[in-house]
Amino acid sequence: MSKTDKRAVFAGSFDPFTKGHLDIVERAGALFDELWILVAKNNSKKNLFTPEVRKGFIEASVKNLHKEIQKKIHVDFFEGLTVDYMKEKKASYLVRGIRSAADIPFEQTVAWNNRALYSNAETVFLLSHPEHLAICSSVVRELIANGTSVENFVPEGMFSLLKLELEKIE
């Protein structure tokens, strides 16, 4: 990769990865030369799946994307600050999905702090498509906890893996 390549990180707990996440990945993949999907540890969340399982969900999900986008995508996990990972990968862009105006104050504060910690960090906000506005990992986890099918909320490529993981938990 050259110095002018645009490298981005899309970080989240992705517990589990949803159709909304995949939509952001596909669109970010079209904008950047390289995109790292980072399964990050969030100390304020109790995760249903291990980082390794979540990484596998994402890898299965992106297999259905266009080949040109697939070859730009890397999936990884990291414990620490996202900006430290960005520095390690020489990424200057952090991709964040916005579902509603309510997300903006929090995301704005995080973006300012990231910039304070890493002057090259530029946050790029992608608005969710309307069909994905109500999809979030916490709702999917709640549906799972209540025995409701989540097939309409998670990418097709990972649904069979999700079912297998849920069988292990039960």
KOLGUNU-51623 format. One record per atom (N, C-alpha, C, O, CB): residue in one letter; x, y, z. Coordinates in steps of 0.2 Angstrom, whole numbers, plus 2048, in hexadecimal, padded with zeros to 3 digits. Atoms other than C-alpha are relative to their C-alpha. Last residue first. Glycine has a CB too. Layout:
# KOLGUNU-51623
A, X, Y, Z .
...
This chain:
# KOLGUNU-51623
E, 806, 802, 7FC .
E, 772, 78B, 880 .
E, 802, 7F9, 803 .
E, 7FD, 7F7, 806 .
E, 7FB, 7FE, 7FB .
I, 801, 7FD, 7FA .
I, 783, 793, 87C .
I, 7FA, 7FD, 804 .
I, 7FA, 7FD, 80A .
I, 7FE, 808, 7FE .
K, 7FB, 801, 7FB .
K, 789, 787, 870 .
K, 7FF, 803, 806 .
K, 800, 800, 80C .
K, 807, 802, 7FD .
E, 801, 807, 7FE .
E, 779, 787, 866 .
E, 805, 7FE, 806 .
E, 804, 7FA, 80A .
E, 800, 7FB, 7FA .
L, 806, 800, 7FB .
L, 77A, 79A, 865 .
L, 7FF, 7F9, 803 .
L, 7FD, 7F8, 809 .
L, 7FA, 803, 7FD .
E, 7FD, 7FD, 7FA .
E, 78C, 798, 85D .
E, 7FA, 800, 805 .
E, 7FC, 7FF, 80B .
E, 802, 807, 7FE .
L, 7FC, 805, 7FD .
L, 784, 78C, 850 .
L, 803, 803, 806 .
L, 804, 7FF, 80B .
L, 806, 7FF, 7FB .
K, 804, 805, 7FD .
K, 776, 798, 84C .
K, 804, 7FB, 803 .
K, 802, 7F8, 809 .
K, 7FC, 7FD, 7FA .
L, 803, 7FE, 7FA .
L, 782, 7A6, 84A .
L, 7FB, 7FB, 803 .
L, 7FC, 7FA, 809 .
L, 7FB, 806, 7FE .
L, 7FB, 800, 7FB .
L, 78C, 79D, 83E .
L, 7FD, 802, 807 .
L, 7FF, 7FF, 80C .
L, 806, 804, 7FE .
S, 7FF, 807, 7FE .
S, 77D, 799, 833 .
S, 805, 800, 806 .
S, 804, 7FB, 80A .
S, 802, 7FC, 7FA .
F, 806, 802, 7FC .
F, 778, 7AC, 834 .
F, 801, 7F8, 802 .
F, 800, 7F7, 807 .
F, 7FA, 800, 7FB .
M, 7FE, 802, 7F9 .
M, 78A, 7B2, 82F .
M, 7FA, 7FC, 804 .
M, 7FB, 7FA, 809 .
M, 802, 806, 804 .
G, 7FA, 804, 800 .
G, 789, 7B3, 81C .
G, 801, 7FE, 807 .
G, 805, 7F9, 808 .
G, 805, 804, 7FE .
E, 801, 807, 802 .
E, 777, 7B9, 81C .
E, 806, 7FC, 801 .
E, 805, 7F6, 803 .
E, 7FE, 800, 7F9 .
P, 7FE, 802, 807 .
P, 77B, 7C9, 826 .
P, 7FF, 7F9, 7FE .
P, 800, 7F4, 803 .
P, 807, 802, 7FE .
V, 7F9, 802, 801 .
V, 772, 7CB, 836 .
V, 801, 7FE, 7F9 .
V, 7FD, 7FC, 7F6 .
V, 802, 7FB, 805 .
F, 7FC, 7FB, 7FD .
F, 761, 7D4, 83A .
F, 808, 7FF, 7FF .
F, 80C, 804, 7FF .
F, 7FF, 801, 807 .
N, 801, 7FA, 803 .
N, 755, 7CA, 830 .
N, 804, 806, 802 .
N, 804, 80B, 7FF .
N, 7F8, 802, 800 .
E, 7FE, 801, 807 .
E, 75B, 7B9, 836 .
E, 800, 807, 7FC .
E, 804, 808, 7F8 .
E, 7FC, 7FB, 7FD .
V, 7FD, 7FA, 802 .
V, 75A, 7BF, 848 .
V, 802, 800, 7F9 .
V, 806, 804, 7F7 .
V, 806, 802, 805 .
S, 7FB, 800, 806 .
S, 74E, 7B2, 84D .
S, 802, 806, 7FF .
S, 7FE, 80B, 7FF .
S, 7FC, 7FC, 7FA .
T, 803, 7FE, 807 .
T, 746, 7B4, 85E .
T, 805, 800, 7FB .
T, 80B, 801, 7FC .
T, 7FD, 808, 801 .
G, 802, 805, 805 .
G, 74B, 7AA, 86D .
G, 7FD, 802, 7FA .
G, 7FA, 7FD, 7F6 .
G, 7FC, 7FB, 804 .
N, 807, 802, 800 .
N, 74A, 7B7, 87A .
N, 7FE, 7FB, 7FB .
N, 7F8, 7FA, 7FA .
N, 7FC, 806, 7FF .
A, 801, 802, 7F9 .
A, 75D, 7B9, 87D .
A, 7F8, 7FE, 801 .
A, 7F7, 7FA, 805 .
A, 801, 806, 805 .
I, 7FD, 807, 7FF .
I, 75F, 7B9, 86A .
I, 7FE, 7FE, 807 .
I, 7FD, 7F8, 808 .
I, 808, 801, 7FF .
L, 804, 804, 804 .
L, 753, 7C8, 868 .
L, 802, 7F9, 801 .
L, 7FE, 7F4, 802 .
L, 800, 801, 7F9 .
E, 806, 801, 7FC .
E, 75C, 7D1, 876 .
E, 7FB, 7FB, 7FD .
E, 7F8, 7F7, 800 .
E, 7FC, 807, 801 .
R, 7FE, 804, 7FA .
R, 76D, 7CE, 86E .
R, 7F9, 7FF, 804 .
R, 7F8, 7F9, 806 .
R, 805, 803, 804 .
V, 7FF, 806, 803 .
V, 765, 7D5, 85D .
V, 802, 7FB, 806 .
V, 7FF, 7F5, 806 .
V, 806, 7FF, 7FB .
V, 806, 803, 802 .
V, 75F, 7E4, 866 .
V, 800, 7F9, 7FE .
V, 7FC, 7F5, 800 .
V, 7FC, 804, 7FB .
S, 803, 801, 7F9 .
S, 770, 7E7, 86E .
S, 7F9, 7FD, 7FF .
S, 7F7, 7F9, 803 .
S, 800, 807, 804 .
S, 7FE, 806, 7FD .
S, 778, 7E5, 85D .
S, 7FD, 7FE, 806 .
S, 7FB, 7F8, 808 .
S, 808, 800, 801 .
C, 7FA, 7FF, 7FC .
C, 76F, 7F2, 854 .
C, 801, 7FA, 804 .
C, 7FD, 7F6, 805 .
C, 7FF, 806, 806 .
I, 7FC, 806, 7FF .
I, 762, 7F2, 846 .
I, 806, 802, 805 .
I, 80A, 806, 803 .
I, 802, 7FD, 7FA .
A, 802, 804, 7FA .
A, 754, 7FF, 847 .
A, 805, 7FA, 802 .
A, 803, 7F7, 807 .
A, 7F9, 7FE, 800 .
L, 801, 7FB, 7FA .
L, 75C, 80B, 83B .
L, 7FF, 7FD, 806 .
L, 802, 7FE, 80B .
L, 7FB, 805, 7FE .
H, 7FC, 803, 7FB .
H, 761, 7FD, 82E .
H, 800, 804, 807 .
H, 803, 803, 80C .
H, 807, 800, 7FE .
E, 802, 807, 7FF .
E, 753, 7FF, 821 .
E, 805, 7FD, 806 .
E, 803, 7F8, 809 .
E, 801, 7FC, 7FA .
P, 806, 801, 7FC .
P, 756, 812, 822 .
P, 7FE, 7F9, 802 .
P, 7FB, 7F8, 807 .
P, 7FA, 803, 7FC .
H, 806, 800, 805 .
H, 768, 811, 81C .
H, 7FA, 7FF, 804 .
H, 7FA, 7FB, 809 .
H, 801, 7FB, 7FB .
S, 803, 807, 801 .
S, 774, 815, 82A .
S, 7FB, 801, 7FB .
S, 7F7, 806, 7FB .
S, 7FD, 7FD, 806 .
L, 806, 801, 7FD .
L, 77E, 825, 829 .
L, 7FD, 7FA, 7FE .
L, 7FE, 7F7, 7F8 .
L, 7FB, 806, 7FD .
L, 805, 803, 806 .
L, 790, 824, 826 .
L, 7F9, 7FF, 803 .
L, 7F9, 7FC, 808 .
L, 803, 7F9, 7FD .
F, 807, 802, 7FE .
F, 79B, 82F, 831 .
F, 7FC, 7FE, 7FA .
F, 7FB, 801, 7F6 .
F, 7FC, 805, 804 .
V, 804, 800, 806 .
V, 7AE, 830, 82D .
V, 7F9, 7FD, 802 .
V, 7F9, 7F7, 804 .
V, 802, 7FD, 7FA .
T, 806, 804, 7FF .
T, 7B9, 834, 83C .
T, 7FB, 801, 7FA .
T, 7FA, 807, 7F9 .
T, 7FC, 801, 807 .
E, 806, 7FD, 803 .
E, 7CA, 83B, 838 .
E, 7FA, 7FB, 800 .
E, 7FB, 7F6, 7FD .
E, 802, 803, 7F8 .
A, 807, 804, 800 .
A, 7D8, 835, 843 .
A, 7FB, 805, 7FD .
A, 7F9, 80A, 800 .
A, 7FF, 7FE, 807 .
N, 802, 802, 807 .
N, 7E9, 83D, 83D .
N, 7F9, 7FD, 800 .
N, 7F7, 7FB, 7FA .
N, 805, 7FB, 7FE .
S, 802, 7FA, 805 .
S, 7EB, 847, 84D .
S, 7FE, 7FE, 7F9 .
S, 7FB, 802, 7F6 .
S, 806, 805, 800 .
Y, 7FD, 802, 806 .
Y, 7EA, 837, 858 .
Y, 7FE, 805, 7FB .
Y, 7F9, 805, 7F8 .
Y, 7FE, 7F9, 7FE .
L, 7FC, 806, 7FF .
L, 7E5, 839, 86A .
L, 805, 7FF, 7FA .
L, 80A, 7FC, 7FB .
L, 7FD, 7FA, 803 .
A, 7FB, 7FE, 7FB .
A, 7DD, 84A, 868 .
A, 805, 7FB, 802 .
A, 80B, 7FD, 803 .
A, 7FC, 802, 807 .
R, 7FB, 7FB, 803 .
R, 7D5, 844, 858 .
R, 805, 803, 805 .
R, 80B, 804, 803 .
R, 7FC, 806, 7FD .
N, 7FB, 804, 804 .
N, 7CE, 835, 861 .
N, 805, 805, 7FD .
N, 80B, 803, 7FC .
N, 7FC, 7FC, 7FB .
N, 7FB, 803, 7FC .
N, 7C7, 840, 86E .
N, 805, 7FC, 7FC .
N, 80B, 7FC, 7FE .
N, 7FD, 7FC, 806 .
W, 7FC, 7FB, 7FD .
W, 7BE, 84B, 862 .
W, 806, 7FD, 804 .
W, 80B, 7FF, 803 .
W, 7FC, 805, 804 .
A, 7FC, 7FD, 805 .
A, 7B7, 83C, 859 .
A, 805, 805, 802 .
A, 80B, 805, 800 .
A, 7FC, 802, 7FA .
V, 7FB, 805, 801 .
V, 7B1, 834, 869 .
V, 805, 803, 7FB .
V, 80B, 802, 7FB .
V, 7FD, 7FA, 7FE .
T, 7FB, 7FF, 7FB .
T, 7A8, 845, 86D .
T, 806, 7FB, 800 .
T, 80B, 7FC, 801 .
T, 7FC, 7FE, 807 .
Q, 7FC, 7FA, 801 .
Q, 7A0, 845, 85C .
Q, 805, 801, 806 .
Q, 80B, 803, 804 .
Q, 7FB, 806, 800 .
E, 7FB, 801, 805 .
E, 79A, 833, 85D .
E, 805, 806, 7FF .
E, 80B, 806, 7FE .
E, 7FD, 7FE, 7FA .
F, 7FB, 805, 7FD .
F, 792, 836, 86E .
F, 805, 7FF, 7FB .
F, 80B, 800, 7FD .
F, 7FC, 7FA, 801 .
P, 7FC, 7FD, 7FA .
P, 789, 846, 868 .
P, 805, 7FC, 802 .
P, 80B, 7FE, 804 .
P, 7FB, 802, 805 .
I, 7FB, 7FB, 802 .
I, 784, 83E, 857 .
I, 804, 803, 806 .
I, 80A, 804, 805 .
I, 7FD, 806, 7FC .
D, 7F9, 803, 800 .
D, 77C, 82E, 85C .
D, 805, 806, 7FF .
D, 80B, 805, 802 .
D, 801, 7FB, 7FA .
A, 7FE, 801, 7F9 .
A, 76B, 837, 861 .
A, 807, 7FD, 800 .
A, 80B, 7FE, 805 .
A, 7FB, 7FB, 803 .
A, 7FD, 7FA, 7FD .
A, 76A, 83E, 84F .
A, 803, 7FF, 807 .
A, 807, 802, 809 .
A, 7FC, 806, 7FF .
S, 805, 7FA, 7FF .
S, 767, 82C, 849 .
S, 804, 806, 803 .
S, 80A, 805, 805 .
S, 7FA, 7FE, 805 .
R, 807, 802, 802 .
R, 76F, 81C, 842 .
R, 7FB, 806, 801 .
R, 7F6, 806, 7FE .
R, 7FE, 7FB, 805 .
I, 805, 7FC, 7FC .
I, 781, 823, 840 .
I, 7F9, 7FE, 7FE .
I, 7F7, 7FE, 7F9 .
I, 801, 807, 7FF .
G, 806, 800, 803 .
G, 78F, 817, 83B .
G, 7FB, 804, 804 .
G, 7FC, 803, 80B .
G, 7FD, 7F9, 7FF .
R, 805, 801, 7FB .
R, 7A1, 81B, 83F .
R, 7F9, 800, 7FD .
R, 7F8, 804, 7F8 .
R, 800, 805, 806 .
V, 807, 800, 803 .
V, 7B0, 819, 834 .
V, 7FB, 7FF, 806 .
V, 7FC, 7FA, 80A .
V, 7FF, 7FB, 7FA .
L, 804, 804, 7FC .
L, 7C1, 81E, 83B .
L, 7F9, 801, 7FE .
L, 7F6, 806, 7FE .
L, 800, 802, 808 .
Y, 807, 7FF, 800 .
Y, 7CD, 825, 82E .
Y, 7FD, 7FB, 805 .
Y, 7FE, 7F5, 805 .
Y, 7FD, 7FF, 7F9 .
S, 801, 7F9, 7FE .
S, 7E0, 828, 82F .
S, 7F8, 801, 801 .
S, 7F6, 806, 804 .
S, 802, 805, 7FB .
A, 806, 7FE, 803 .
A, 7E6, 816, 82F .
A, 7FE, 807, 803 .
A, 7FF, 809, 809 .
A, 7FA, 7FB, 803 .
K, 7FF, 7FA, 804 .
K, 7F8, 813, 831 .
K, 7FA, 802, 7FD .
K, 7FA, 804, 7F7 .
K, 806, 7FF, 7FB .
K, 802, 802, 807 .
K, 7F4, 801, 837 .
K, 801, 806, 7FC .
K, 800, 806, 7F6 .
K, 7F9, 7FE, 800 .
E, 7FC, 807, 802 .
E, 7FD, 803, 848 .
E, 7FF, 7FF, 7F9 .
E, 803, 7FC, 7F6 .
E, 7FD, 7FB, 805 .
K, 7F9, 7FF, 800 .
K, 7F7, 815, 84A .
K, 804, 7FA, 7FD .
K, 808, 7FB, 7F9 .
K, 803, 803, 806 .
M, 7FF, 7FC, 806 .
M, 7E5, 810, 847 .
M, 807, 802, 7FE .
M, 809, 801, 7F9 .
M, 7FB, 806, 800 .
Y, 800, 805, 805 .
Y, 7E7, 802, 854 .
Y, 800, 804, 7F9 .
Y, 804, 802, 7F5 .
Y, 7F9, 7FC, 800 .
D, 7FA, 804, 800 .
D, 7EC, 80F, 860 .
D, 801, 7FB, 7FB .
D, 806, 7FA, 7F8 .
D, 801, 7FD, 807 .
V, 7FB, 7FC, 803 .
V, 7DE, 81A, 85B .
V, 807, 7FD, 800 .
V, 80B, 7FE, 7FC .
V, 800, 807, 803 .
T, 800, 800, 807 .
T, 7D2, 80C, 85F .
T, 805, 804, 7FC .
T, 808, 802, 7F7 .
T, 7F9, 802, 7FE .
L, 803, 7FA, 803 .
L, 7D8, 80C, 871 .
L, 800, 7FF, 7F8 .
L, 805, 7FD, 7F5 .
L, 803, 806, 802 .
G, 7FD, 7F9, 7FF .
G, 7DB, 7FB, 878 .
G, 7FD, 805, 7FD .
G, 7F7, 804, 7FB .
G, 808, 7FF, 7FE .
E, 802, 7FD, 7FA .
E, 7D7, 7E9, 875 .
E, 804, 806, 802 .
E, 80A, 805, 802 .
E, 801, 7FA, 806 .
F, 7FB, 7FC, 7FD .
F, 7D7, 7E4, 863 .
F, 7FE, 802, 807 .
F, 7F8, 804, 808 .
F, 802, 807, 7FC .
F, 803, 7FE, 7FA .
F, 7CE, 7D9, 857 .
F, 806, 803, 804 .
F, 80C, 801, 803 .
F, 7FD, 7FA, 804 .
D, 7FB, 801, 7FA .
D, 7D1, 7D7, 845 .
D, 7FD, 802, 806 .
D, 7F7, 804, 806 .
D, 806, 805, 7FE .
V, 803, 801, 7FA .
V, 7C8, 7D6, 834 .
V, 805, 7FE, 806 .
V, 809, 7FA, 805 .
V, 7FA, 7FB, 800 .
H, 7FC, 804, 7FB .
H, 7D0, 7DD, 824 .
H, 7FC, 7FF, 807 .
H, 7F9, 805, 809 .
H, 807, 802, 802 .
I, 802, 801, 7F9 .
I, 7C6, 7E3, 815 .
I, 805, 7FB, 804 .
I, 807, 7F6, 802 .
I, 7F9, 7FE, 801 .
K, 7FE, 7FA, 7FC .
K, 7CD, 7EA, 805 .
K, 7FF, 7FF, 808 .
K, 802, 803, 80C .
K, 7FC, 806, 7FE .
K, 7F9, 801, 800 .
K, 7CC, 7D9, 7FC .
K, 803, 806, 804 .
K, 809, 807, 805 .
K, 803, 800, 7F9 .
Q, 7FD, 805, 7FC .
Q, 7BA, 7D8, 800 .
Q, 807, 800, 801 .
Q, 80A, 7FF, 807 .
Q, 7FE, 7F9, 7FE .
I, 800, 7FD, 7FA .
I, 7B6, 7E9, 7F8 .
I, 803, 7FA, 805 .
I, 806, 7FC, 80A .
I, 7F8, 801, 802 .
E, 7FC, 7FA, 800 .
E, 7BC, 7E4, 7E7 .
E, 800, 803, 807 .
E, 805, 805, 80A .
E, 7FE, 805, 7FB .
K, 7F9, 802, 800 .
K, 7B4, 7D2, 7E9 .
K, 805, 806, 801 .
K, 80A, 806, 805 .
K, 802, 7FC, 7FA .
H, 7FC, 7FF, 806 .
H, 7A3, 7DA, 7EC .
H, 807, 7FE, 801 .
H, 80A, 801, 806 .
H, 7FF, 807, 7FC .
L, 7FF, 7F9, 803 .
L, 79C, 7D5, 7FD .
L, 803, 7FF, 7F9 .
L, 806, 7FA, 7F8 .
L, 804, 805, 805 .
N, 805, 7FE, 805 .
N, 795, 7C4, 801 .
N, 801, 806, 7FD .
N, 7FD, 808, 7F9 .
N, 7FA, 7FF, 803 .
K, 7FF, 805, 806 .
K, 7A5, 7BE, 80A .
K, 7FB, 801, 7FB .
K, 7FC, 800, 7F5 .
K, 800, 7F9, 802 .
V, 7FD, 7FD, 806 .
V, 7A3, 7CD, 815 .
V, 802, 7FC, 7FA .
V, 803, 7FF, 7F5 .
V, 807, 804, 803 .
S, 805, 7FB, 803 .
S, 797, 7C4, 821 .
S, 803, 804, 7FA .
S, 7FF, 805, 7F5 .
S, 7FE, 805, 805 .
A, 805, 803, 804 .
A, 7A2, 7B5, 824 .
A, 7FB, 805, 7FC .
A, 7F9, 804, 7F7 .
A, 7FC, 7FB, 804 .
E, 7FC, 802, 806 .
E, 7B1, 7C0, 829 .
E, 7FB, 7FC, 7FC .
E, 7FB, 7FC, 7F6 .
E, 805, 7FB, 802 .
I, 7FF, 7FA, 805 .
I, 7A5, 7CA, 834 .
I, 803, 7FD, 7FA .
I, 802, 7FF, 7F4 .
I, 805, 805, 804 .
F, 806, 7FD, 803 .
F, 79E, 7BB, 83D .
F, 801, 805, 7FB .
F, 7FE, 805, 7F5 .
F, 7FC, 803, 806 .
G, 802, 805, 805 .
G, 7B0, 7B3, 83F .
G, 7F9, 802, 7FD .
G, 7F8, 801, 7F7 .
G, 7FF, 7FA, 804 .
K, 7FB, 800, 806 .
K, 7B6, 7C3, 847 .
K, 7FE, 7FB, 7FB .
K, 7FD, 7FD, 7F5 .
K, 807, 7FF, 802 .
R, 802, 7FA, 804 .
R, 7A7, 7C2, 853 .
R, 804, 802, 7FA .
R, 801, 804, 7F5 .
R, 800, 807, 805 .
V, 807, 801, 803 .
V, 7AB, 7B1, 858 .
V, 7FE, 805, 7FC .
V, 7FB, 805, 7F6 .
V, 7FB, 7FD, 805 .
E, 7FE, 805, 806 .
E, 7BE, 7B5, 85B .
E, 7F9, 7FE, 7FC .
E, 7F9, 7FE, 7F6 .
E, 803, 7FA, 803 .
P, 7FD, 7FC, 805 .
P, 7B8, 7C5, 866 .
P, 802, 7FB, 7F9 .
P, 800, 7FD, 7F4 .
P, 806, 803, 802 .
T, 7F9, 7FE, 800 .
T, 7AD, 7B9, 870 .
T, 803, 804, 7FA .
T, 800, 804, 7F5 .
T, 805, 7FA, 801 .
F, 7FC, 804, 804 .
F, 79A, 7BA, 86F .
F, 808, 802, 801 .
F, 809, 808, 802 .
F, 7FF, 800, 7F9 .
L, 803, 807, 801 .
L, 78D, 7C0, 87B .
L, 805, 7FC, 7FD .
L, 805, 7F6, 7FE .
L, 7F9, 801, 7FC .
N, 801, 803, 807 .
N, 797, 7CF, 880 .
N, 7FD, 7FA, 801 .
N, 7FE, 7F6, 805 .
N, 807, 800, 7FD .
K, 7FF, 807, 7FF .
K, 794, 7D9, 890 .
K, 7FF, 7FD, 7FA .
K, 7F9, 7FD, 7F7 .
K, 7FB, 7FE, 806 .
K, 805, 805, 802 .
K, 797, 7EB, 88C .
K, 802, 7F9, 802 .
K, 807, 7F7, 802 .
K, 800, 801, 7F8 .
S, 806, 7FF, 7FD .
S, 7A0, 7F9, 895 .
S, 7FA, 7FC, 7FE .
S, 7F4, 7FC, 800 .
S, 7FE, 808, 7FE .
N, 800, 802, 7F9 .
N, 7B1, 7F2, 892 .
N, 7F9, 802, 803 .
N, 7F8, 7FF, 809 .
N, 805, 804, 804 .
N, 804, 7FA, 7FC .
N, 7AF, 7F4, 880 .
N, 7FF, 7FD, 807 .
N, 7FB, 7F9, 808 .
N, 7F9, 802, 7FC .
K, 802, 802, 7FA .
K, 7BC, 7E8, 877 .
K, 7FD, 807, 803 .
K, 800, 80C, 803 .
K, 805, 7FD, 805 .
A, 7FD, 7FD, 7FA .
A, 7BE, 7EC, 865 .
A, 7FC, 7FE, 806 .
A, 7F7, 7FC, 807 .
A, 7FF, 808, 7FF .
V, 804, 802, 7FA .
V, 7BA, 7E1, 856 .
V, 803, 803, 806 .
V, 808, 800, 808 .
V, 7FF, 7F8, 800 .
L, 7FC, 801, 7FA .
L, 7C3, 7EC, 849 .
L, 7FA, 7FE, 805 .
L, 7F6, 802, 807 .
L, 804, 806, 802 .
I, 806, 801, 7FC .
I, 7BD, 7EB, 837 .
I, 803, 7FE, 807 .
I, 805, 7F8, 807 .
I, 7FA, 7FC, 7FD .
W, 800, 804, 7FB .
W, 7CC, 7F2, 82E .
W, 7FA, 800, 804 .
W, 7F8, 805, 807 .
W, 807, 801, 805 .
L, 805, 7FF, 7FA .
L, 7C9, 7FA, 81E .
L, 801, 7FB, 805 .
L, 800, 7F5, 803 .
L, 7F8, 800, 7FD .
E, 7FF, 806, 7FB .
E, 7D6, 7FD, 810 .
E, 7FB, 802, 806 .
E, 7FA, 807, 808 .
E, 807, 7FF, 803 .
D, 7FB, 805, 803 .
D, 7D5, 808, 800 .
D, 801, 7FA, 805 .
D, 801, 7F4, 802 .
D, 807, 803, 7FF .
F, 7F9, 800, 7FE .
F, 7C6, 812, 807 .
F, 804, 7FA, 7FC .
F, 801, 7F5, 7FA .
F, 800, 7FE, 807 .
L, 7FD, 7F9, 7FF .
L, 7B5, 818, 800 .
L, 808, 7FF, 801 .
L, 80B, 804, 800 .
L, 7FD, 803, 806 .
A, 800, 7FC, 806 .
A, 7AE, 808, 7F9 .
A, 803, 806, 800 .
A, 806, 809, 7FB .
A, 7F8, 801, 7FD .
G, 7FC, 803, 805 .
G, 7B2, 7FE, 808 .
G, 801, 803, 7F9 .
G, 806, 802, 7F6 .
G, 7FE, 7F9, 7FF .
A, 7F9, 7FE, 7FE .
A, 7AA, 80B, 813 .
A, 805, 7FD, 7FB .
A, 80A, 800, 7F9 .
A, 802, 7FF, 807 .
R, 7FF, 7F9, 802 .
R, 79A, 808, 80A .
R, 806, 802, 801 .
R, 809, 806, 7FD .
R, 7FA, 804, 803 .
E, 800, 800, 807 .
E, 79B, 7F5, 80C .
E, 801, 807, 7FD .
E, 805, 808, 7F8 .
E, 7F9, 7FD, 7FD .
V, 7F9, 803, 802 .
V, 7A1, 7F6, 81E .
V, 800, 800, 7F8 .
V, 805, 802, 7F5 .
V, 800, 7F9, 802 .
I, 7FB, 7FB, 7FF .
I, 792, 802, 822 .
I, 807, 7FD, 7FD .
I, 80B, 801, 7FA .
I, 801, 802, 808 .
D, 801, 7FA, 805 .
D, 786, 7F6, 81A .
D, 805, 805, 801 .
D, 807, 808, 7FC .
D, 7F9, 803, 802 .
L, 7FD, 802, 807 .
L, 78E, 7E7, 823 .
L, 7FE, 806, 7FB .
L, 803, 807, 7F7 .
L, 7FC, 7FA, 7FE .
H, 7F9, 800, 800 .
H, 78B, 7F0, 834 .
H, 803, 7FF, 7F9 .
H, 808, 802, 7F6 .
H, 803, 7FB, 805 .
G, 7FE, 7F9, 800 .
G, 779, 7F3, 830 .
G, 808, 801, 800 .
G, 80A, 806, 7FD .
G, 7FD, 804, 807 .
K, 800, 7FE, 806 .
K, 777, 7E1, 82C .
K, 801, 808, 7FF .
K, 804, 80A, 7FA .
K, 7F9, 7FF, 7FD .
T, 807, 7FF, 803 .
T, 77D, 7DD, 83D .
T, 800, 802, 7F8 .
T, 805, 804, 7F6 .
T, 7FC, 805, 804 .
F, 800, 7FC, 806 .
F, 78D, 7D7, 845 .
F, 7F9, 800, 7FD .
F, 7F6, 7FA, 7FD .
F, 806, 7FD, 7FB .
P, 7FD, 803, 806 .
P, 789, 7CF, 856 .
P, 800, 805, 7FB .
P, 7FD, 80B, 7FB .
P, 7FD, 7FA, 7FE .
D, 803, 806, 7FC .
D, 790, 7D5, 862 .
D, 7F9, 800, 800 .
D, 7F6, 802, 804 .
D, 803, 801, 807 .
F, 803, 804, 805 .
F, 799, 7E1, 855 .
F, 7FE, 7F9, 804 .
F, 7FF, 7F4, 801 .
F, 805, 7FE, 7FB .
S, 800, 806, 7FD .
S, 7A4, 7E9, 863 .
S, 7FD, 7FA, 7FC .
S, 7FE, 7F4, 7FC .
S, 7FC, 800, 807 .
G, 806, 801, 7FC .
G, 7A8, 7F7, 858 .
G, 801, 7F9, 804 .
G, 805, 7F5, 802 .
G, 7FA, 800, 7FB .
A, 800, 803, 7FA .
A, 7B6, 7FE, 84D .
A, 7F9, 7FF, 803 .
A, 7F5, 804, 803 .
A, 805, 803, 805 .
F, 807, 800, 7FD .
F, 7B6, 802, 83B .
F, 800, 7FC, 806 .
F, 800, 7F6, 805 .
F, 7FB, 7FE, 7FA .
V, 802, 805, 7FB .
V, 7C8, 807, 837 .
V, 7F9, 801, 801 .
V, 7F6, 807, 802 .
V, 804, 801, 806 .
A, 806, 7FF, 7FB .
A, 7CD, 810, 827 .
A, 7FF, 7FA, 805 .
A, 801, 7F5, 803 .
A, 7FA, 802, 7FD .
R, 801, 806, 7FC .
R, 7DC, 811, 81B .
R, 7FB, 802, 806 .
R, 7FC, 807, 809 .
R, 807, 7FD, 803 .
K, 805, 7FE, 7FA .
K, 7DD, 81D, 80D .
K, 7FE, 7FA, 804 .
K, 7FB, 7F5, 801 .
K, 7F9, 804, 7FD .
D, 806, 804, 7FF .
D, 7EC, 819, 803 .
D, 7FC, 802, 805 .
D, 7FF, 805, 80B .
D, 802, 7F9, 801 .
T, 807, 7FC, 802 .
T, 7F7, 828, 7FF .
T, 7FA, 7FC, 801 .
T, 7F5, 7FE, 800 .
T, 801, 803, 7F9 .
K, 801, 7FB, 7FB .
K, 807, 821, 808 .
K, 7F9, 803, 7FF .
K, 7F6, 806, 804 .
K, 805, 805, 800 .
S, 7FC, 7F9, 801 .
S, 806, 812, 7FC .
S, 7FE, 804, 806 .
S, 7F9, 803, 809 .
S, 7FF, 803, 7FA .
M, 804, 7FA, 800 .
M, 800, 800, 800 .
M, 804, 806, 800 .
M, 80A, 806, 803 .
M, 7FB, 800, 806 .
